[in-house]
Amino acid sequence: MTLRQTIGAITGATLFLATGSGLADEFLVTNSSPSAETLPPPQVEFMVWDGTSTTFAGCSEPTCFGWADGSDMTPGTGYVTHSKNNIGWSVSGGAAKGAIYLYVDGQKVASARPGRLLVWSAAMGTHTLQTMAYNADGVAGWSPTLTIGRQ
């Protein structure tokens, strides 16, 4: 290769690289599907006991974790007479992870780790309760709402 050819090759390579950097934002997508699917949100259910007794005040699902026969398809209403009430809960599906959160009237008021009861300090009046938990992908799953009054 002569000096003239070497200089031409270097100039050509330089022009190619300079032009190529202007096209650097262009690329070819060969597989645009994600490598893993997002997990579905977990299913969250809960029940409220009147105080710490075994008398339940309401459930977010018809069988109330085996405490009811399932004939009441709208079990989402009840009342409590105590200021502190235990809330049992269940999270399934969607690879549930971490704590469960209790929302009363749209505000987060309590949380519990697996194996622990939620405790709700109920003010007088009617309240809307709902629980929420996350799956391993950070997707939130919400329970149906439950209307509980404190008398």
Contacts in CASP RR format, 6 or more apart in sequence:
PFRMAT RR
TARGET T0000
AUTHOR 0000-0000-0000
METHOD contacts of the structure
MODEL  1
MTLRQTIGAITGATLFLATGSGLADEFLVTNSSPSAETLPPPQVEFMVWD
GTSTTFAGCSEPTCFGWADGSDMTPGTGYVTHSKNNIGWSVSGGAAKGAI
YLYVDGQKVASARPGRLLVWSAAMGTHTLQTMAYNADGVAGWSPTLTIGR
Q
1 9 0 8 1.000
38 137 0 8 1.000
38 139 0 8 1.000
39 94 0 8 1.000
39 95 0 8 1.000
39 135 0 8 1.000
39 136 0 8 1.000
39 137 0 8 1.000
39 139 0 8 1.000
40 93 0 8 1.000
40 94 0 8 1.000
40 135 0 8 1.000
40 139 0 8 1.000
41 94 0 8 1.000
41 135 0 8 1.000
41 139 0 8 1.000
41 140 0 8 1.000
41 141 0 8 1.000
41 142 0 8 1.000
42 91 0 8 1.000
42 92 0 8 1.000
42 93 0 8 1.000
42 94 0 8 1.000
42 95 0 8 1.000
42 96 0 8 1.000
42 133 0 8 1.000
42 134 0 8 1.000
42 135 0 8 1.000
42 141 0 8 1.000
43 91 0 8 1.000
43 92 0 8 1.000
43 93 0 8 1.000
43 94 0 8 1.000
43 141 0 8 1.000
44 60 0 8 1.000
44 89 0 8 1.000
44 90 0 8 1.000
44 91 0 8 1.000
44 100 0 8 1.000
44 131 0 8 1.000
44 132 0 8 1.000
44 133 0 8 1.000
44 141 0 8 1.000
44 142 0 8 1.000
44 143 0 8 1.000
45 59 0 8 1.000
45 60 0 8 1.000
45 61 0 8 1.000
45 65 0 8 1.000
45 89 0 8 1.000
45 90 0 8 1.000
45 131 0 8 1.000
45 143 0 8 1.000
45 144 0 8 1.000
46 59 0 8 1.000
46 60 0 8 1.000
46 87 0 8 1.000
46 88 0 8 1.000
46 89 0 8 1.000
46 90 0 8 1.000
46 100 0 8 1.000
46 102 0 8 1.000
46 118 0 8 1.000
46 129 0 8 1.000
46 131 0 8 1.000
46 143 0 8 1.000
46 146 0 8 1.000
47 56 0 8 1.000
47 58 0 8 1.000
47 59 0 8 1.000
47 60 0 8 1.000
47 64 0 8 1.000
47 65 0 8 1.000
47 67 0 8 1.000
47 87 0 8 1.000
47 88 0 8 1.000
47 89 0 8 1.000
48 56 0 8 1.000
48 57 0 8 1.000
48 58 0 8 1.000
48 59 0 8 1.000
48 78 0 8 1.000
48 80 0 8 1.000
48 85 0 8 1.000
48 86 0 8 1.000
48 87 0 8 1.000
48 88 0 8 1.000
48 120 0 8 1.000
48 129 0 8 1.000
48 146 0 8 1.000
48 148 0 8 1.000
49 55 0 8 1.000
49 56 0 8 1.000
49 57 0 8 1.000
49 85 0 8 1.000
49 86 0 8 1.000
49 87 0 8 1.000
49 88 0 8 1.000
50 56 0 8 1.000
50 57 0 8 1.000
50 79 0 8 1.000
50 80 0 8 1.000
50 81 0 8 1.000
50 82 0 8 1.000
50 85 0 8 1.000
51 80 0 8 1.000
51 81 0 8 1.000
51 82 0 8 1.000
51 84 0 8 1.000
51 85 0 8 1.000
51 86 0 8 1.000
52 82 0 8 1.000
52 84 0 8 1.000
52 85 0 8 1.000
52 86 0 8 1.000
56 64 0 8 1.000
56 67 0 8 1.000
56 68 0 8 1.000
57 78 0 8 1.000
57 79 0 8 1.000
57 80 0 8 1.000
57 85 0 8 1.000
57 148 0 8 1.000
58 64 0 8 1.000
58 75 0 8 1.000
58 76 0 8 1.000
58 77 0 8 1.000
58 78 0 8 1.000
58 146 0 8 1.000
58 148 0 8 1.000
59 65 0 8 1.000
59 67 0 8 1.000
59 68 0 8 1.000
59 75 0 8 1.000
59 76 0 8 1.000
59 146 0 8 1.000
60 75 0 8 1.000
60 76 0 8 1.000
60 131 0 8 1.000
60 143 0 8 1.000
60 144 0 8 1.000
60 145 0 8 1.000
60 146 0 8 1.000
61 75 0 8 1.000
61 144 0 8 1.000
62 68 0 8 1.000
62 70 0 8 1.000
62 71 0 8 1.000
62 72 0 8 1.000
62 73 0 8 1.000
62 75 0 8 1.000
63 69 0 8 1.000
63 70 0 8 1.000
64 70 0 8 1.000
64 75 0 8 1.000
65 88 0 8 1.000
65 90 0 8 1.000
68 75 0 8 1.000
76 144 0 8 1.000
76 145 0 8 1.000
76 146 0 8 1.000
76 147 0 8 1.000
77 146 0 8 1.000
77 147 0 8 1.000
77 148 0 8 1.000
78 146 0 8 1.000
78 147 0 8 1.000
78 148 0 8 1.000
78 149 0 8 1.000
79 148 0 8 1.000
79 149 0 8 1.000
79 150 0 8 1.000
79 151 0 8 1.000
80 122 0 8 1.000
80 148 0 8 1.000
80 149 0 8 1.000
80 150 0 8 1.000
80 151 0 8 1.000
81 150 0 8 1.000
81 151 0 8 1.000
82 122 0 8 1.000
83 121 0 8 1.000
83 122 0 8 1.000
83 150 0 8 1.000
84 119 0 8 1.000
84 120 0 8 1.000
84 121 0 8 1.000
84 122 0 8 1.000
85 119 0 8 1.000
85 120 0 8 1.000
85 121 0 8 1.000
85 122 0 8 1.000
86 117 0 8 1.000
86 118 0 8 1.000
86 119 0 8 1.000
86 120 0 8 1.000
87 102 0 8 1.000
87 117 0 8 1.000
87 118 0 8 1.000
87 119 0 8 1.000
87 120 0 8 1.000
87 129 0 8 1.000
87 131 0 8 1.000
88 117 0 8 1.000
88 118 0 8 1.000
89 100 0 8 1.000
89 112 0 8 1.000
89 117 0 8 1.000
89 118 0 8 1.000
89 131 0 8 1.000
89 143 0 8 1.000
91 100 0 8 1.000
91 114 0 8 1.000
91 133 0 8 1.000
93 135 0 8 1.000
94 135 0 8 1.000
94 136 0 8 1.000
94 139 0 8 1.000
95 135 0 8 1.000
95 136 0 8 1.000
95 137 0 8 1.000
96 133 0 8 1.000
96 134 0 8 1.000
96 135 0 8 1.000
96 136 0 8 1.000
97 133 0 8 1.000
97 134 0 8 1.000
97 135 0 8 1.000
97 136 0 8 1.000
97 138 0 8 1.000
98 113 0 8 1.000
98 114 0 8 1.000
98 133 0 8 1.000
98 134 0 8 1.000
99 111 0 8 1.000
99 112 0 8 1.000
99 113 0 8 1.000
99 114 0 8 1.000
99 133 0 8 1.000
100 111 0 8 1.000
100 112 0 8 1.000
100 118 0 8 1.000
100 131 0 8 1.000
100 132 0 8 1.000
100 133 0 8 1.000
101 108 0 8 1.000
101 110 0 8 1.000
101 111 0 8 1.000
101 131 0 8 1.000
101 132 0 8 1.000
101 133 0 8 1.000
102 108 0 8 1.000
102 109 0 8 1.000
102 110 0 8 1.000
102 111 0 8 1.000
102 112 0 8 1.000
102 118 0 8 1.000
102 120 0 8 1.000
102 129 0 8 1.000
102 130 0 8 1.000
102 131 0 8 1.000
103 109 0 8 1.000
103 129 0 8 1.000
103 130 0 8 1.000
103 131 0 8 1.000
103 132 0 8 1.000
104 120 0 8 1.000
104 127 0 8 1.000
104 128 0 8 1.000
104 129 0 8 1.000
105 127 0 8 1.000
105 128 0 8 1.000
106 128 0 8 1.000
106 130 0 8 1.000
109 120 0 8 1.000
109 121 0 8 1.000
110 118 0 8 1.000
110 119 0 8 1.000
110 120 0 8 1.000
111 118 0 8 1.000
112 118 0 8 1.000
118 131 0 8 1.000
120 129 0 8 1.000
122 148 0 8 1.000
122 149 0 8 1.000
122 150 0 8 1.000
123 150 0 8 1.000
124 150 0 8 1.000
124 151 0 8 1.000
125 149 0 8 1.000
125 150 0 8 1.000
125 151 0 8 1.000
126 147 0 8 1.000
126 148 0 8 1.000
126 149 0 8 1.000
127 147 0 8 1.000
127 148 0 8 1.000
127 149 0 8 1.000
127 150 0 8 1.000
128 145 0 8 1.000
128 146 0 8 1.000
128 147 0 8 1.000
129 145 0 8 1.000
129 146 0 8 1.000
129 147 0 8 1.000
129 148 0 8 1.000
130 142 0 8 1.000
130 143 0 8 1.000
130 144 0 8 1.000
130 145 0 8 1.000
130 146 0 8 1.000
131 142 0 8 1.000
131 143 0 8 1.000
132 140 0 8 1.000
132 141 0 8 1.000
132 142 0 8 1.000
132 143 0 8 1.000
133 140 0 8 1.000
133 141 0 8 1.000
134 140 0 8 1.000
134 141 0 8 1.000
135 141 0 8 1.000
END
